[in-house]
């Protein structure tokens, strides 16, 4: 059975072995969770393309992989700059977008359930354009133009939202937002101190 993609989280179809589960839990400890003010802050543009930036891209790619994510924004790991990494398949190549700008979005929209590494256990329906064109730079400062559709377009838009302090809770219906908040409260109440 294939893994199922929802927004930025890929839920494993089969149970994880203990070593993989431990690696996932360790990775998720580095991801900021709902309530952290950094998740509601607008990230700053990147002006320096150096070895530290490339190392950050590698680190974020590893964290995303180990946590079974398909997208991760710098703000989710407490870095206040406009960087995101993503992939469309669990074992796919990691792409990095620096200072991404939405150039165009289709009028065709699609609603699909999205999850978020920063909102564990929450899945809400989000309507997004099916096709997008995004200009950005890679981690070396080279210009990129990404034309994406379907899951790739959805993941890029989800991560770009993070860079502007926008969460999937802001893009869903009032009823789903209320249910998501209930889930998040229950998790806080049952979390070990």
N, C-alpha and C positions, 0 to 999 in steps of 0.2 A: 504494500500500500504506500502511496506517495505521501510526502509531507504536504501539509496544507498551509498556504500563505494567507495571512490576514494582516494587511497594512505593513507594519515593520517587524512582525513576529511570525516565525514559522513554527507551528506546533508540531512536534514529532508525532508521526502516526503510531509508532510503536513506543513502548516504555524505554526509557534511557537506562543504559547500564550504569552501575554505581560510579565509575570513574567519570563518565561523560556528565552525569547529573551533578557531581561535585564540581567539575570544571564550569558548568553552566551557572551553578549557584555562586561560585567565586566571581565569575564575570559580572553577573547581575548586581553584585555588591558595589561595583564601580559606576553603575548607572543611577543617576539621580531620579528619585521617585516623586510622584505627585505631592505637591505641598512645598517642594524646594523652590525658593523664589527664582533661581536661575532659569527654571523652565518657563517662566513668564516674562523673561527679559529678552530684549532684542540684541542679537549678537553684532559685533563690530566687524567691519571689513578687514581682510588680511592684506597687509602690504609687504610682508617679508616672506620670501620663498626660499627657505633654507633647510638644512639637514634636520632641524628640530621639527619643522612642519612635516617633512616626509616621514619622520619617525612617529609623529602623532597620527598620521594617516595609517601607518602600519599597526600601531597600537589599537586604534579604533576598529580597524578591520579585524584584528584578532578578537577584541571584545565582542564585536558583532557576531562573529563566527561562533565563539564559545557560548554565547547567550542564545543562540538559535535565532538571531535577528537577521533581517534582510535590509535594514537601514539603521543608521545611527547618526545623530547630529552632535556636533561638538558641545553644544549646551547641555546635552544629556550626560556628559561626563565632566561637567563643570567648567568647560572652556568657553569663554565668551567671544568666540570669533566664528565667522561665516564659513564653516566647513562641514560637509556631510560626506558619509560613505554609504554605499548601497550595493546590492547585487540582486538579481532576480531569481537566482536559484541558490539553494542552500550551499552547494559546493561550487558556485559560480565565482567568476573573477570579481574582485572588489574594485569598484569605481569610486573616485573621489571628485567632488565638485567644490571648488573654492569660490566664494562670492557669487553664488548662483543667482541669476535674474530670470524670472519668467518673462519670456519675450512674446509668447502667444499661447493661447489655450483654446481648444475646440469648443464650439457651442454644444456638441454632443457630450452628454454627461451620463455617468453611471453611478449607481449606489451600490456599495459593497461594504461588508463588515471589515473594520480595521481594529487591530490591537496596537499596543504600544509598550515598549520595554519599560517606560516610565510610569505606566498604569497597569501593573500586573493584574491579570485576571479579568481585565475589562475588554470587551469587544463591543463596538457600536457601529451603526450604519453611517457612512459618510458618503455624500455625493461629491464627485470630483469630475473635471473634464477628462475625457477618454484619451485625448492626444494633447501633448504639450511640446513646446520648443523652449529650451533653456540655454542661455549663454552662461559660461562660467570659465574658470581657469583650472588647470590641473595643479597638482602639488609642486610642479616646477615653474608655474606661472604662465604656461602655454595656454592660449585661448582654446576653448571647446565650444561646440554647438551640439547639443543633444536633442534629438527629435525622438520622443518616446511615446509609446502607446500602452494601454492596458496596465498590467501590474507595474511595469517600470515607471510609467507616468504617475501612477498612484503613489508609489514609494517616494519618488523625487518630491512630489507635492507635499507629502506628509513630513518629510525631513526639512523641506524649506519652511514649512509652517513652524517647526521647532525653532528655527533660526530667528523667527519673528515673535517668539513667545506665545504661539498659538498651539493649542492641543486639540485632539480629536473631540474632546468634550465640547469645544466651542463650535464644532461643525456638525453636530448631531441634533436630533430632536430633543425637545424638553423632557419627554418621558424617558428616553434612553439616557440622557444626562443624569436624571434623578436616580435611575437604577444603577448607573455606573458609580455615582457618589455613594450610594448605599453599599455597594460591593467594596469600595475603597475604605469606607468607615468600618465595615465588618472585619476587613483584613487588619486594620490598625488595632482594633479591639482584641483580636485573637493573636496578634504578633507577640512573640516572646520579648520581654523587657530587656 
